[in-house]
Amino acid sequence: ITAFAVDVKGCEGYAAYKKATLSQTPYMTEVKDPRKQFEMDTDFLEDFIHLSHKYDLKVYASFNFFVEGNISTGDYAVNVPELHPDWAEIIQAPEDKGELKSVLNTSRNAMLLYVNPANEEVQDFQLKRVEEVLMNYGVDGVIMDRARYDHQYADFSEETKEKFTDFLAGKGKTLDHWPADIYTIHTDGTMSLGKHYYEWITFRSMVIHKFSNRLKTLIDGYSKKYDRDIKLAAYVGSWYETYYQNGVNWADEDFVYNERLNFPNSEIYTSEYGKASYLNNIDFLMIGCYYETKEQILKYITLGNILTNEKVDLIGSISLPDLKTKEALKEGFQTVYQNSDGGMIFDLCYTDWDKLKTAISKDEDPSNYSF
């Protein structure tokens, strides 16, 4: 084990650190969900960094960027439903029969409150959280988690409409029918694509790309200020063939689609879509290989190497619950070690060290392993 990815902002939005000097975000002991309540006098992140660095372990601050609460439990560190309802994603989902609805009142089963990545106030608030961590804690890097749209049905707010209109105008095109020019959900729940659907796909990924530009600029500024190399990384799903639905392009800008990849919608991968990649902004990429066999894991690690053109370190992430035996764990981790630049263990709460220490060791005999 060489590093930890610590959720300094979880899905409910609470801070795992006390010095929230810019965002004034409540500390995580103020969580409202009774199943998660606990007491802690110390500053968790501060202590975690101190102990980790004592043993030469790196600490990366992971932010669940575009999530601000748990709808199912009504737990919000920042009361977005009352204070910032315009932050919530507006979706056009089959469950709502084509009606545009806030994620706060959709008929779709929405557990987490995703906020609109195209909203400037939302972005500014997320960057405040990052800056206060960089100002007050000696983290080794920042990880983008949930730096995306919730799904393919978001976002249809007025702010997004204006930005998309400007995006089309830059290409000499016009938005004539909203949201039908993108797609239409019929009363039977089926979808028909509109004339600007593919521009929409590129636009959403460009929103995330531009946010990553802002994030990298912020981090680079503090790297220079403190004269140390603070990394930026991303954590994404390995299923790139459908990940466009979340508004993220993590492939290399120069990736050229080949029909042998057999993606379900090959028309997406244009040179314009390539420009929406954020790969040039990050130092390493973790892809979730949440599969039950080494063959599936190898398939997506191989795909990840093809997509990134090996421009950054690629780290395969293993879901411990999916690999249920010592043998399966060993095969899974050795597959990512041999075919990528490391392995990420997802995650600590699932860890059985007796099983895991054998899986992540190169030695067949666990008695030879030490950590």
C-alpha positions in Angstrom: 0.0 0.0 0.0 1.5 3.3 -1.1 -1.3 5.8 -0.8 -4.8 6.5 0.5 -7.7 8.2 -1.3 -9.7 9.9 1.5 -13.2 11.2 0.9 -12.9 14.7 2.2 -16.3 15.5 0.8 -18.7 12.6 0.8 -22.1 12.4 -1.0 -24.0 14.2 1.8 -21.5 17.1 1.4 -20.0 17.2 4.9 -16.3 18.0 5.3 -13.9 15.4 6.7 -11.8 18.3 7.9 -12.4 21.1 10.4 -10.8 24.0 8.6 -13.6 24.8 6.1 -12.4 28.4 6.1 -13.9 29.3 2.7 -17.0 27.1 2.2 -18.1 27.0 5.9 -19.1 23.4 5.3 -20.2 21.5 8.5 -17.8 18.9 9.9 -18.8 15.3 9.3 -19.8 14.8 12.9 -22.9 16.9 12.1 -24.3 14.3 9.8 -28.1 13.9 10.3 -28.5 10.3 9.3 -28.7 8.5 12.7 -27.0 5.4 11.2 -23.9 7.5 10.5 -23.7 9.8 13.5 -20.6 9.7 15.7 -18.4 11.9 17.8 -14.8 13.0 17.0 -12.9 15.9 18.6 -9.9 15.7 16.4 -9.5 16.9 12.9 -9.7 13.7 10.9 -7.9 14.8 7.8 -5.1 16.5 9.7 -4.5 13.4 11.8 -4.7 11.1 8.8 -2.1 13.1 6.9 0.2 13.2 9.9 0.2 9.5 10.5 0.3 8.6 6.8 3.3 10.8 6.1 5.1 9.4 9.1 5.1 6.1 7.2 5.8 7.6 3.8 2.2 7.0 2.6 0.6 9.6 0.4 -2.8 11.1 1.0 -5.1 12.2 -1.9 -8.1 14.2 -1.1 -11.1 12.8 -2.9 -14.1 15.1 -3.6 -17.6 13.9 -4.6 -17.8 17.0 -6.7 -21.3 17.4 -8.2 -23.3 15.7 -5.4 -24.7 17.8 -2.5 -26.8 15.5 -0.4 -28.7 12.3 0.0 -32.3 12.7 -1.1 -33.4 9.3 0.3 -32.4 10.2 3.8 -33.0 14.0 3.6 -29.4 14.6 4.7 -27.7 17.7 3.2 -24.6 19.4 4.6 -25.7 22.4 2.6 -29.5 22.7 2.5 -29.7 22.9 -1.3 -33.4 22.2 -1.5 -34.2 25.3 0.5 -31.2 27.6 -0.1 -30.1 26.7 -3.7 -32.9 24.7 -5.4 -31.7 26.1 -8.8 -28.5 24.1 -8.3 -30.3 20.8 -8.6 -30.2 19.0 -11.9 -33.2 19.3 -14.1 -33.8 16.0 -15.9 -35.9 14.7 -18.8 -36.4 11.0 -17.8 -38.6 8.2 -19.0 -40.3 8.0 -15.5 -41.5 11.6 -16.0 -42.9 10.9 -19.5 -40.9 13.7 -21.0 -41.7 16.4 -18.5 -38.7 18.4 -17.3 -38.4 18.0 -13.5 -35.9 18.8 -10.8 -34.1 15.8 -9.4 -35.8 16.8 -6.1 -39.3 16.0 -7.4 -38.8 13.5 -10.2 -40.7 10.2 -10.4 -37.3 8.6 -11.1 -35.7 6.9 -8.1 -33.1 9.5 -7.3 -31.0 8.7 -4.2 -28.3 11.4 -4.4 -28.8 15.1 -5.1 -26.7 15.7 -8.2 -26.2 19.4 -8.9 -25.7 21.0 -12.3 -22.1 21.0 -13.4 -22.8 23.9 -15.8 -23.9 26.2 -13.0 -21.1 28.7 -12.3 -22.2 29.0 -8.6 -21.9 25.2 -8.2 -18.5 25.1 -9.7 -17.3 28.1 -7.6 -18.5 26.4 -4.4 -16.7 23.1 -5.3 -13.5 25.0 -5.9 -13.8 26.8 -2.6 -13.8 23.3 -0.9 -10.7 22.3 -2.8 -8.9 25.6 -2.1 -9.5 25.4 1.7 -8.0 21.9 1.7 -5.0 23.0 -0.3 -4.6 26.1 2.0 -4.8 24.2 5.3 -3.7 20.6 4.7 -0.6 19.0 3.2 -2.4 16.6 0.8 -0.4 15.0 -1.9 -3.1 15.4 -4.5 -6.8 15.8 -5.4 -9.1 13.2 -6.9 -12.1 14.0 -9.0 -14.9 11.6 -8.0 -18.5 12.1 -9.3 -17.1 15.0 -11.4 -19.9 14.2 -13.8 -23.6 14.3 -14.6 -25.7 11.8 -12.8 -26.9 10.1 -16.0 -27.8 10.7 -19.6 -31.1 12.6 -18.7 -29.4 15.7 -17.2 -29.3 18.7 -17.3 -32.1 20.7 -18.8 -32.1 23.9 -16.7 -32.4 27.3 -18.2 -28.7 28.0 -17.4 -27.7 24.9 -19.4 -30.0 25.9 -22.2 -28.3 29.3 -22.5 -24.9 27.7 -22.5 -25.8 25.1 -25.0 -27.3 27.8 -27.3 -24.0 29.7 -27.1 -22.1 26.5 -27.8 -24.2 25.8 -30.9 -23.8 29.4 -32.1 -20.1 29.0 -32.0 -20.6 26.3 -34.6 -23.0 28.4 -36.7 -26.0 26.4 -35.5 -29.2 27.3 -33.7 -31.3 25.7 -31.0 -34.9 25.8 -32.5 -36.8 23.4 -30.2 -35.9 22.8 -26.6 -35.5 20.0 -25.6 -36.6 18.2 -28.7 -33.5 19.2 -30.7 -31.6 17.0 -28.2 -34.0 14.2 -27.6 -37.7 13.6 -26.8 -39.0 11.2 -24.2 -42.5 10.0 -25.3 -45.3 9.1 -23.0 -44.5 5.4 -23.4 -41.0 6.2 -22.1 -39.1 5.7 -25.4 -36.6 8.2 -26.6 -36.1 9.8 -30.0 -32.9 11.6 -30.8 -33.0 15.2 -32.0 -30.8 17.0 -34.6 -28.4 18.3 -32.0 -28.0 15.1 -29.9 -24.3 14.6 -30.7 -23.5 18.2 -30.2 -25.2 17.9 -26.8 -23.0 14.9 -25.9 -19.9 16.9 -26.7 -21.2 20.0 -24.9 -21.7 18.2 -21.6 -18.2 16.7 -21.7 -16.8 20.1 -22.5 -18.5 21.4 -19.4 -16.6 18.9 -17.3 -13.4 19.5 -19.3 -13.6 23.2 -18.5 -14.2 22.5 -14.9 -11.1 20.3 -14.8 -9.2 23.3 -16.4 -10.2 25.5 -13.5 -9.4 22.8 -11.0 -5.9 22.2 -12.5 -5.2 25.9 -12.5 -6.1 26.1 -8.8 -3.9 23.1 -7.9 -1.0 24.2 -10.0 -1.1 27.6 -8.2 -0.7 26.0 -4.8 1.9 23.6 -6.1 4.0 26.6 -7.1 3.1 28.5 -3.9 4.3 25.7 -1.6 7.0 24.4 -4.0 5.7 20.8 -4.0 4.1 18.6 -6.6 0.4 18.3 -5.9 -1.2 15.8 -8.2 -4.7 15.8 -9.9 -6.3 12.5 -10.6 -9.7 11.2 -11.6 -11.8 8.1 -10.6 -14.2 6.9 -13.3 -16.0 3.8 -14.5 -14.1 1.6 -16.9 -17.2 1.2 -19.1 -16.1 3.9 -21.5 -18.5 2.7 -24.3 -21.4 4.1 -22.2 -19.6 6.7 -20.0 -20.5 9.5 -22.4 -23.9 9.4 -20.8 -22.3 10.9 -17.7 -20.7 13.8 -19.6 -17.1 12.7 -19.3 -14.5 11.9 -21.9 -11.5 10.4 -20.2 -9.9 9.0 -23.4 -6.9 10.7 -25.0 -7.7 13.6 -27.2 -6.0 11.8 -30.1 -7.9 8.5 -29.6 -9.4 7.4 -32.9 -12.4 5.1 -32.8 -11.9 1.7 -34.5 -15.0 -0.4 -35.4 -13.3 -3.5 -33.9 -14.1 -1.9 -30.5 -17.7 -2.5 -31.3 -19.1 0.4 -29.1 -22.9 0.7 -29.3 -22.8 4.3 -30.7 -19.7 4.9 -32.8 -21.0 8.3 -34.1 -20.1 10.0 -30.8 -16.3 9.7 -31.1 -15.5 12.7 -33.4 -12.5 15.0 -33.3 -14.7 17.6 -31.6 -15.6 15.1 -28.9 -11.9 14.4 -28.5 -11.3 18.0 -27.6 -13.6 17.5 -24.6 -11.2 15.1 -23.0 -9.7 16.0 -19.6 -6.9 13.5 -19.8 -4.2 16.2 -20.3 -5.2 17.8 -17.0 -4.6 14.8 -14.8 -1.6 12.9 -13.6 -3.1 9.5 -13.2 -6.5 7.8 -13.9 -8.2 5.2 -11.8 -10.8 3.1 -13.7 -13.3 1.0 -11.8 -13.0 -2.6 -13.0 -16.0 -3.9 -11.1 -16.1 -7.4 -12.5 -16.1 -10.9 -11.2 -13.5 -12.6 -13.4 -9.9 -11.8 -14.4 -11.0 -12.0 -18.1 -13.5 -9.1 -17.7 -10.9 -7.1 -15.7 -8.3 -7.7 -18.3 -10.7 -6.6 -21.1 -11.3 -3.3 -19.5 -7.7 -2.7 -18.4 -6.7 -3.3 -22.0 -9.5 -1.0 -23.3 -8.3 1.7 -20.9 -4.7 1.4 -22.2 -6.0 1.8 -25.8 -8.2 4.8 -24.9 -5.6 6.7 -23.0 -2.7 5.9 -25.4 -0.7 5.4 -22.2 -0.5 9.2 -21.8 -1.0 9.0 -18.0 -0.6 6.3 -15.4 -3.6 4.0 -15.5 -4.6 2.2 -12.3 -7.2 -0.6 -12.3 -9.7 -0.3 -9.4 -10.9 -3.6 -7.9 -14.3 -3.9 -6.1 -13.7 -6.3 -3.3 -17.3 -7.6 -3.0 -17.2 -8.7 -6.6 -14.2 -11.1 -6.0 -15.5 -13.4 -3.3 -12.6 -15.9 -2.8 -8.9 -15.6 -2.1 -8.2 -17.1 -5.5 -10.4 -14.6 -7.3 -8.9 -11.7 -5.4 -5.4 -12.9 -6.3 -6.3 -13.2 -10.0 -8.0 -9.8 -10.1 -5.2 -7.9 -8.4 -2.4 -9.6 -10.3 -4.2 -8.9 -13.6 -4.3 -5.1 -12.9 -0.7 -5.2 -11.6 0.6 -6.9 -14.7 -1.4 -4.8 -17.2 -1.7 -1.4 -15.7 0.4 0.9 -13.5 -1.0 -0.3 -10.1 -4.1 -1.3 -8.3 -6.8 0.6 -6.3 -8.6 -1.2 -3.6 -12.3 -0.4 -3.3 -12.5 0.0 -0.5 -11.4 -0.1 3.2 -14.9 -1.0 4.6 -14.9 -4.2 2.5 -11.3 -5.2 3.4 -10.6 -8.6 4.9 -6.8 -8.3 5.4 -6.3 -12.0 5.7 -7.6 -12.5 2.1 -6.2 -9.2 0.7 -2.6 -9.5 1.9 -2.2 -12.7 -0.2 -4.0 -11.1 -3.2 -1.8 -8.0 -3.4 1.5 -9.8 -2.6 3.8 -11.1 -5.3 4.6 -14.0 -3.0 2.5 -17.0 -3.1 3.3 -17.7 0.5 1.5 -15.0 2.6 4.0 -15.6 5.5 6.6 -13.8 3.3 4.4 -10.7 3.1 4.9 -7.7 5.3 3.3 -4.3 5.5 
